[in-house]
Amino acid sequence: MKARAAKTARRAPRNRGRDLQRVTAILQQYADRGVFRGFSSAPARDGKAAFKIVWHRNQTFDLIVDTRRATMSFPALLRDFDASMTRELSVFVASRQSKDLPEHRRVDPKKAVLRCSRRAGDAGLTLALKSGDAEYGIRKLIHLVHEIFLTFLSEGRYYEYQVKTFDLDPDHL
């Protein structure tokens, strides 16, 4: 039993490294296809990597991938987002794990847990992997963020928020 545990412990850092390489490659593919307007990564350290992504409304987003904790998060996904808006976002995010959604649009609750948070007035989003499948996690997280900007924020209540936060011309929203 001890030999197996030692073998697993030795193998884990290499798996974390492979997971980070795979996540970086997937994010680079999105950037190469023009999904992101900009993309950069800082050197990984202790199974943790930080990425900067220029994406929706030309905003820069920080993405933190922590393979030790098996989490991927956008700590400040929506800036200046009040508490009631964050609660509504949490409801929307939870609905993305519903069996009522087609499988390709759903985040399987057996594979990952989604959590919204609010810190210093910004709403964050974290995906915690249960399955250990980093590719599944990063693809689902990117798709969910895309859906938040295209669906959730497009609903009536967030019109003024978008105009103010993203400095948009209200006649061309």
C-alpha positions in Angstrom: 0.0 0.0 0.0 2.8 2.4 0.9 4.6 1.7 -2.4 1.5 2.5 -4.3 1.0 5.8 -2.4 4.6 6.8 -3.0 4.3 5.9 -6.7 1.1 8.0 -7.0 2.7 11.0 -5.1 5.7 10.9 -7.5 3.5 10.7 -10.5 1.1 13.6 -9.4 3.5 16.5 -10.2 4.1 15.2 -13.7 0.3 14.9 -14.2 -0.2 18.4 -13.0 2.4 19.6 -15.5 0.7 17.7 -18.3 -2.7 19.2 -17.2 -1.2 22.7 -17.3 0.3 22.1 -20.7 -3.0 20.8 -22.0 -4.9 23.7 -20.6 -2.4 26.1 -22.1 -2.6 24.4 -25.5 -6.4 24.6 -25.5 -6.4 28.3 -24.5 -3.8 28.9 -27.3 -6.1 27.2 -29.8 -9.0 29.5 -28.8 -6.7 32.4 -29.3 -5.4 31.2 -32.6 -9.0 30.8 -33.8 -9.8 34.4 -32.8 -12.1 33.6 -29.9 -9.8 35.7 -27.7 -8.4 39.0 -28.9 -5.3 38.5 -26.7 -3.7 35.8 -24.7 -0.7 35.4 -22.5 0.5 33.2 -19.7 2.9 33.6 -16.8 5.3 30.7 -16.0 3.6 28.0 -14.0 4.6 27.4 -10.4 3.7 24.6 -8.1 0.9 23.4 -10.3 -0.6 26.8 -10.6 -0.7 29.0 -13.7 -2.1 32.5 -14.4 -3.4 33.6 -17.8 -4.5 36.9 -19.1 -7.2 36.8 -21.8 -8.6 39.8 -23.8 -12.0 38.7 -24.7 -15.6 39.9 -24.4 -16.0 43.7 -24.8 -12.2 43.9 -25.1 -11.9 43.3 -21.3 -8.8 41.7 -19.8 -9.7 38.7 -17.7 -7.4 36.8 -15.3 -7.8 33.0 -15.4 -6.1 31.0 -12.6 -5.7 27.3 -13.0 -4.6 25.4 -9.9 -4.0 21.7 -10.5 -3.3 21.0 -6.8 -6.8 22.1 -5.9 -8.2 21.0 -9.3 -9.8 24.5 -9.8 -10.0 26.9 -12.7 -11.3 30.4 -11.9 -12.0 33.9 -13.2 -11.7 35.8 -9.9 -13.0 39.0 -11.3 -15.2 38.0 -14.2 -17.7 40.8 -13.9 -16.4 44.1 -12.4 -18.6 46.3 -10.2 -21.3 43.6 -9.8 -23.5 44.1 -6.8 -24.7 41.4 -4.4 -28.1 40.9 -5.9 -26.7 40.6 -9.4 -24.2 38.1 -8.1 -27.0 36.0 -6.7 -28.8 36.1 -10.0 -25.6 35.1 -11.7 -25.3 32.1 -9.2 -28.8 31.0 -10.2 -27.9 31.2 -13.9 -24.7 29.3 -13.4 -26.5 26.6 -11.4 -29.0 26.2 -14.2 -26.1 25.3 -16.5 -25.8 22.0 -14.6 -29.5 21.1 -15.2 -30.3 17.8 -17.0 -32.8 19.9 -19.0 -29.9 21.3 -21.0 -28.4 19.3 -23.9 -25.2 17.5 -22.8 -23.0 19.7 -25.0 -24.2 22.9 -23.1 -24.3 21.4 -19.6 -21.6 21.1 -17.0 -21.9 17.6 -15.6 -22.2 17.9 -11.8 -20.5 14.5 -11.5 -17.4 16.0 -13.2 -17.3 19.5 -11.9 -18.8 21.9 -9.4 -19.5 25.6 -10.3 -19.4 28.4 -7.8 -19.9 32.1 -8.0 -18.3 34.5 -5.6 -18.1 38.2 -4.9 -15.0 40.0 -3.7 -14.3 43.7 -3.6 -17.4 44.3 -5.7 -16.5 41.9 -8.5 -18.2 38.6 -9.3 -16.0 35.6 -9.8 -16.5 32.2 -11.2 -14.8 28.9 -10.2 -15.0 25.5 -11.7 -13.8 22.7 -9.3 -13.0 19.4 -11.0 -14.3 16.2 -9.5 -13.2 14.1 -12.5 -9.6 15.3 -12.8 -10.2 16.0 -16.5 -8.5 19.3 -17.1 -9.5 19.4 -20.8 -13.2 19.0 -19.9 -13.0 21.6 -17.2 -11.3 24.3 -19.3 -13.6 23.8 -22.3 -16.7 23.9 -20.1 -15.5 27.0 -18.2 -14.7 28.9 -21.4 -18.1 28.0 -22.9 -19.9 29.0 -19.7 -18.2 32.4 -19.6 -19.1 32.9 -23.2 -22.7 32.0 -22.4 -22.7 34.5 -19.5 -21.8 37.3 -21.8 -24.0 36.3 -24.7 -27.1 35.2 -22.7 -27.1 36.2 -19.1 -26.0 39.8 -19.6 -28.2 40.2 -22.7 -31.3 39.9 -20.5 -33.1 43.2 -19.8 -31.7 44.0 -16.3 -28.1 44.2 -17.4 -28.5 46.7 -20.3 -27.4 49.7 -18.1 -24.7 47.6 -16.4 -23.2 46.8 -19.8 -23.4 50.4 -21.1 -21.7 51.7 -17.9 -19.2 49.0 -17.2 -18.0 48.4 -20.8 -18.3 52.0 -21.9 -20.6 51.1 -24.7 -22.6 53.3 -27.0 -26.2 52.6 -26.0 -27.3 53.1 -29.6 -25.0 50.3 -30.8 -25.3 47.6 -28.1 
